[in-house]
Amino acid sequence: MSAEVYLGLGGNLGDPPATFHKAIGQISDFAQVLGVSKLYRSKPYGFSDQPDFYNAAARISTDLDPLDLLARLQEIEQKLGKKVIRENGPRIIDLDLLLYGDETLNLPDLRLPHPGILLRDFVLRPLHDLNPALSHPSWLGKSLDSALAELGQSFLFESPMPFDFN
C-alpha cells in the first residue's frame, strides 16, 4: 500500500539546484514524485561559518517501508557525493525523511515525524508550499500554517525561487 511521504532537501556545496534535480530524478526510480516546493536559500543552522544553504521539499508516494526508503535516500546521497564533515556542517546534499503518512517511529536511525520540522523555517516553508494544512497526529492539532505563524522569522530568507524539477 502506498504512503504519502514528505522529504526535505538541503545542501550548500557545489550546485545545489542541479544536485536536487539529480536527486529527484533518482527518487522517481522508486517513488512517484507528486510535487516539489519552491527553492529557498537560508543562513546556515548550527555551524555558521559556511556558505548559505538551499532548501526544498518533495511530496512522494511510495510502497517502500520507512527504513527501506531511508536506505534508498542514503544511497542517493552517497552517489551524489555526500560526505559528513561535521554536524550541521557544509554538504553537497542532505535528504531527510520528514513525514511518512501518519507514522510515528523512534528508532536509533530514524525518528518520524522528523523532530526538527516545527522548529525550523527552512523546513517549514518548503513543506508549506506543498500543503499548508499538513498536520500529524503527534503535533496535537497543529498544522504547518500555525507552526509557521508561531515560529516567526528566525532565519533570513531570500525570496523563494521557482524551481522546475521536471
VOPAGU-2260 file (C-alpha; in pm, 1 decimal, decimal comma):
REM VOPAGU-2260
SITE   aa  ch    i         X         Y         Z
SITE  MET   A    0       0,0       0,0       0,0
SITE  SER   A    1     136,9     339,9     -96,5
SITE  ALA   A    2     221,6     600,6     164,5
SITE  GLU   A    3     231,1     977,2     119,0
SITE  VAL   A    4     575,1    1091,6     223,7
SITE  TYR   A    5     742,5    1430,8     259,6
SITE  LEU   A    6    1116,9    1472,0     210,3
SITE  GLY   A    7    1349,3    1762,4     285,2
SITE  LEU   A    8    1634,9    1850,6      51,0
SITE  GLY   A    9    1925,3    2066,2     163,9
SITE  GLY   A   10    2275,1    2148,8      50,1
SITE  ASN   A   11    2531,6    2426,0      28,1
SITE  LEU   A   12    2827,6    2289,7    -168,4
SITE  GLY   A   13    2863,4    2259,2    -543,5
SITE  ASP   A   14    2547,4    2343,6    -736,6
SITE  PRO   A   15    2257,5    2256,1    -501,6
SITE  PRO   A   16    1977,6    2317,3    -756,1
SITE  ALA   A   17    2143,7    2078,7   -1003,4
SITE  THR   A   18    2211,7    1826,0    -727,4
SITE  PHE   A   19    1846,8    1845,0    -613,5
SITE  HIS   A   20    1737,0    1786,8    -973,9
SITE  LYS   A   21    1953,0    1471,6    -991,3
SITE  ALA   A   22    1821,1    1351,3    -654,4
SITE  ILE   A   23    1456,9    1395,0    -759,6
SITE  GLY   A   24    1531,4    1204,5   -1079,0
SITE  GLN   A   25    1677,3     915,0    -879,4
SITE  ILE   A   26    1389,1     921,8    -629,5
SITE  SER   A   27    1146,2     889,6    -920,8
SITE  ASP   A   28    1302,6     548,6    -995,5
SITE  PHE   A   29    1130,8     400,9    -685,7
SITE  ALA   A   30     857,8     651,2    -593,8
SITE  GLN   A   31     605,2     874,2    -763,2
SITE  VAL   A   32     702,4    1239,7    -722,4
SITE  LEU   A   33     377,3    1425,2    -653,4
SITE  GLY   A   34     519,9    1772,5    -602,9
SITE  VAL   A   35     827,6    1978,1    -525,7
SITE  SER   A   36     837,7    2308,5    -338,0
SITE  LYS   A   37     999,5    2631,4    -441,0
SITE  LEU   A   38    1372,1    2656,3    -378,2
SITE  TYR   A   39    1474,9    2858,7     -72,4
SITE  ARG   A   40    1807,3    2999,0      39,2
SITE  SER   A   41    1885,2    3036,2     408,3
SITE  LYS   A   42    2160,9    3113,5     651,2
SITE  PRO   A   43    2329,6    2803,8     798,7
SITE  TYR   A   44    2174,9    2645,2    1107,0
SITE  GLY   A   45    2407,0    2548,3    1394,0
SITE  PHE   A   46    2753,0    2595,0    1240,6
SITE  SER   A   47    2754,4    2943,3    1085,6
SITE  ASP   A   48    3098,5    2956,7     919,2
SITE  GLN   A   49    2988,5    2806,5     586,9
SITE  PRO   A   50    2800,1    2903,0     269,7
SITE  ASP   A   51    2425,2    2966,6     272,6
SITE  PHE   A   52    2202,8    2663,0     223,6
SITE  TYR   A   53    1947,1    2585,7     -42,0
SITE  ASN   A   54    1638,0    2401,5      79,5
SITE  ALA   A   55    1335,9    2241,3     -82,9
SITE  ALA   A   56    1080,3    1972,2      -3,5
SITE  ALA   A   57     923,8    1695,7    -209,0
SITE  ARG   A   58     597,3    1507,4    -170,6
SITE  ILE   A   59     613,9    1149,5    -292,3
SITE  SER   A   60     409,8     831,4    -290,2
SITE  THR   A   61     595,2     505,7    -228,3
SITE  ASP   A   62     537,4     139,8    -146,4
SITE  LEU   A   63     869,6     120,5      39,7
SITE  ASP   A   64     851,0      97,7     418,1
SITE  PRO   A   65    1019,7     381,7     613,1
SITE  LEU   A   66    1352,0     202,2     675,5
SITE  ASP   A   67    1382,9      81,3     315,9
SITE  LEU   A   68    1303,3     432,0     194,4
SITE  LEU   A   69    1565,6     577,7     428,4
SITE  ALA   A   70    1823,6     331,5     291,2
SITE  ARG   A   71    1740,5     432,6     -67,5
SITE  LEU   A   72    1769,2     803,2      20,9
SITE  GLN   A   73    2108,5     741,5     183,0
SITE  GLU   A   74    2224,5     556,2    -130,4
SITE  ILE   A   75    2129,9     858,1    -340,2
SITE  GLU   A   76    2317,6    1089,7    -103,0
SITE  GLN   A   77    2630,1     873,0    -137,0
SITE  LYS   A   78    2601,4     854,8    -517,8
SITE  LEU   A   79    2575,6    1233,4    -531,2
SITE  GLY   A   80    2888,3    1275,9    -318,2
SITE  LYS   A   81    2766,2    1346,2      34,1
SITE  LYS   A   82    3039,1    1346,4     296,6
SITE  VAL   A   83    2971,3    1436,5     658,7
SITE  ILE   A   84    3232,4    1696,3     751,1
SITE  ARG   A   85    3072,5    1789,4    1082,8
SITE  GLU   A   86    2723,8    1800,1    1232,7
SITE  ASN   A   87    2525,2    2083,9    1070,6
SITE  GLY   A   88    2828,6    2141,7     850,6
SITE  PRO   A   89    2861,0    2201,0     477,0
SITE  ARG   A   90    2735,5    1929,7     243,7
SITE  ILE   A   91    2657,1    1858,7    -118,5
SITE  ILE   A   92    2315,5    1715,5     -31,5
SITE  ASP   A   93    2105,0    1610,1     261,0
SITE  LEU   A   94    1786,5    1409,8     203,9
SITE  ASP   A   95    1568,5    1397,7     514,8
SITE  LEU   A   96    1267,1    1173,7     557,9
SITE  LEU   A   97    1034,4    1423,8     726,9
SITE  LEU   A   98     692,1    1258,1     732,9
SITE  TYR   A   99     573,5     912,3     633,4
SITE  GLY   A  100     194,1     922,7     638,7
SITE  ASP   A  101      75,7     929,0     999,3
SITE  GLU   A  102     359,6     701,8    1116,4
SITE  THR   A  103     540,9     771,3    1439,7
SITE  LEU   A  104     878,4     599,5    1484,8
SITE  ASN   A  105    1152,1     643,6    1740,6
SITE  LEU   A  106    1440,5     425,7    1624,3
SITE  PRO   A  107    1814,5     490,4    1655,7
SITE  ASP   A  108    1842,3     562,0    1280,4
SITE  LEU   A  109    1501,5     715,0    1212,6
SITE  ARG   A  110    1257,7     935,7    1400,2
SITE  LEU   A  111     920,8    1012,4    1244,6
SITE  PRO   A  112     799,6    1271,1    1214,1
SITE  HIS   A  113    1140,6    1436,4    1186,1
SITE  PRO   A  114    1193,0    1616,7    1520,1
SITE  GLY   A  115    1302,6    1947,6    1363,5
SITE  ILE   A  116    1005,0    2012,4    1136,4
SITE  LEU   A  117     811,8    2252,0    1359,4
SITE  LEU   A  118    1122,7    2436,4    1479,1
SITE  ARG   A  119    1299,9    2525,7    1155,5
SITE  ASP   A  120    1151,9    2756,3     897,1
SITE  PHE   A  121    1391,6    2627,1     631,6
SITE  VAL   A  122    1194,6    2301,2     665,9
SITE  LEU   A  123     851,8    2453,7     734,8
SITE  ARG   A  124     844,9    2694,6     440,3
SITE  PRO   A  125     910,7    2436,6     165,9
SITE  LEU   A  126     663,2    2192,8     325,8
SITE  HIS   A  127     410,0    2475,4     349,4
SITE  ASP   A  128     442,9    2526,0     -28,8
SITE  LEU   A  129     331,0    2166,2     -77,8
SITE  ASN   A  130      47,6    2154,7     177,4
SITE  PRO   A  131     -19,4    2444,3     423,1
SITE  ALA   A  132    -278,6    2238,6     613,4
SITE  LEU   A  133     -42,2    1942,5     659,4
SITE  SER   A  134     -55,4    1803,6    1010,8
SITE  HIS   A  135      49,4    1491,7    1200,4
SITE  PRO   A  136    -127,3    1323,7    1495,1
SITE  SER   A  137     176,7    1380,5    1719,3
SITE  TRP   A  138     151,7    1757,6    1661,7
SITE  LEU   A  139    -172,2    1769,3    1864,1
SITE  GLY   A  140    -376,2    1952,0    1600,2
SITE  LYS   A  141    -103,1    2192,2    1491,6
SITE  SER   A  142     -63,3    2245,4    1115,9
SITE  LEU   A  143     230,0    2381,0     917,4
SITE  ASP   A  144      34,9    2704,1     884,4
SITE  SER   A  145       4,0    2751,1    1260,8
SITE  ALA   A  146     362,2    2634,8    1327,6
SITE  LEU   A  147     499,9    2884,9    1077,2
SITE  ALA   A  148     293,1    3166,7    1231,1
SITE  GLU   A  149     423,9    3077,5    1579,3
SITE  LEU   A  150     785,7    3048,8    1464,8
SITE  GLY   A  151     804,1    3393,3    1305,9
SITE  GLN   A  152    1125,0    3495,9    1130,6
SITE  SER   A  153    1411,3    3308,2    1293,2
SITE  PHE   A  154    1621,3    3282,1     977,4
SITE  LEU   A  155    1670,8    3529,9     697,6
SITE  PHE   A  156    1543,8    3400,9     365,2
SITE  GLU   A  157    1589,6    3533,2      20,5
SITE  SER   A  158    1275,4    3531,7    -188,6
SITE  PRO   A  159    1164,4    3180,4    -274,5
SITE  MET   A  160    1270,1    3088,6    -624,2
SITE  PRO   A  161    1051,2    2884,3    -855,7
SITE  PHE   A  162    1226,5    2565,7    -947,5
SITE  ASP   A  163    1138,1    2321,4   -1221,0
SITE  PHE   A  164    1224,0    1965,5   -1126,1
SITE  ASN   A  165    1077,0    1820,5   -1446,5
